Amino acid sequence: MNRKAIALFALLITLIGITDGAASAQTQRKVTLEAAVPFEFVVGNRAFPAGRYTFEMATGSPKTTEQAGVLVVHDLERKFYVAVATDVAADANPHIEPKLVFMRNDGRVYLSKVWRQGNVAGLSVHLTPSSAAEDSRQQESVVFILAATSMSGGF
């Protein structure tokens, strides 16, 4: 009986460890924002028409100590979809609300940054080579800031 108790105790400790690990992994889960974008925009090498979109920080809420992240953008029907590698951008103050930053270069609008509410770190989207060259001419860039809504639930 004593050996059975030790085996059950060891099993219980193992299950607690697995459950704790799963709970820790869930705190790293993706952060999802939603916004109605009233203009056509580009993310990576993909153009998106005006519409309602979901912006997922697939690697979780970035920290200033991190260097990279992954951003997934798609419409509600998932007809338009892209996943891109990003840098992590830092700001001096936490953002009061989630927001998206867009830049216009040479007649096209590019998603530039994604910020989560309450964070000083956000995701900075890599620009395509042609837009990066145009980005060096900052006087031609116009910044659009669009409020987003944090989504909760199954994410």
N, C-alpha and C positions, 0 to 999 in steps of 0.2 A: 504494500500500500504506500509505503514511504517513497519508493522509486516512481510510482505513478504520480504522486504529488509533485515530485521534483520535475518530472517530464512535463506535466501540465503547467507548472510555474514557468519553466523555460519557454514553453509555447506562448504563454501569456505575455511574457517579456518581449518576445520576438514580435508578436502582433502589435503591441504598444509601439515598438520601434518603427514598424512599417506604417502604422497609422500616423505617427508623428511626422514621418518623412513625407507622407502624402499631404498632410496639412501644410507643411513647409512649402511643398511644391505648388500648392494652390495659391499661396500668397505671392508667388512669382507669376501668376497667370496673366494673360493679356489684358490690356486696358482698351476699352472700346469707346469711341466717340462717334457721334452721328451729326451730320450737318446737311442743310440744303445749300448747295453751291449754285448760285444764279448765273454762272458763266462757264464756258468750256475751259478745262484746265488739263495740264500734263503732269503725270507722275512717272518718273523714270523715262521710258520710251513709249508710254501709252497715253493717248489722248482720251479724255472723258468728257461727254457732253454735260451741259448743265443738268442738275438733278439732285436727288437725295442720296447721300453716300455714307458708308460706314468706314471709319478709319481705326484700324486695330493696331495697337502697339503690341505686336505678337510676342515680344520678349519681356513684356511687363513694363511697369513704370520705370523709366530710366533714372539712374543715379548719376551724379556729377563725376563719380569715380569711374564710370563705364565709358567705353570709347565707341561702341557700336550697338545697333539695334536692328529690328526688322519691323517694317511698316507694311500692313496689308490694307489696300483700298479696294472697295467694291460697292456696286449699287445694291439696292435691296433685293433685286431679282438675281443678282450675281451674273448678269450678262457682261458687265464690265468689271475686270478684276486685274490687280497687279500686286505683287509682293516685291519690295525693294529693300536692299541693305541701306542703313542710314548711319550717320554719325550721331553723337549725343552732343547737344548744344546746352550751354549753361546760361542762365540769366541771373541778375543780381537779386531779384525779389521773386517770391512765389507768385504764380499767376492766380488771379482772383477767380477766373473761370477758364474752362477749357477753350482753346482757340486754335485756329488754323491760319498760317501765314502764307500768302501767295505773292509771287513776284511776276511782273510783266516785263518781258524782254522781246523786242522785235515782233510785237503783235501777238505773242503767245503768253498765256498765264501758266506759271509753274508753281506747284505746291512746294513750299520751301521748308516750313517747320510745323510741327505738331506739338502743342503744349497741353498737358493735363492740369486740371485744377489743383492748386495747392503745391505744385512742384516748381523747383527752380531749374530742373533739367527737362529737356524735351528732345524730340527727334528732329534731326536736320537732314532733309532729303538731298541726295547727291543730284546735281544737275547734269543734264546730258551734255556732251562735249560742246555742242553749238551754243547751248544756253549758258554754259560756264564761261565761254569766251565772251559772250554778251554781258554776263554778270560782272566782268571786270570793268565795264563801263557803267558804274552805279548811277550816274546821272540820268541814264535812260530807263532805269528800273522804277517801277511804281509798286508799292507794297499794299496789298489788300489784307486786312485782318478780318476773319470771319469767326463769329462765336460758334461753338459746338456744344453739344449736349452729351454728358456722360451717360452711357447706357449701363444698366445693371441687369442682373438676371442670370441666364445660363452661361455668361461669359466669365 
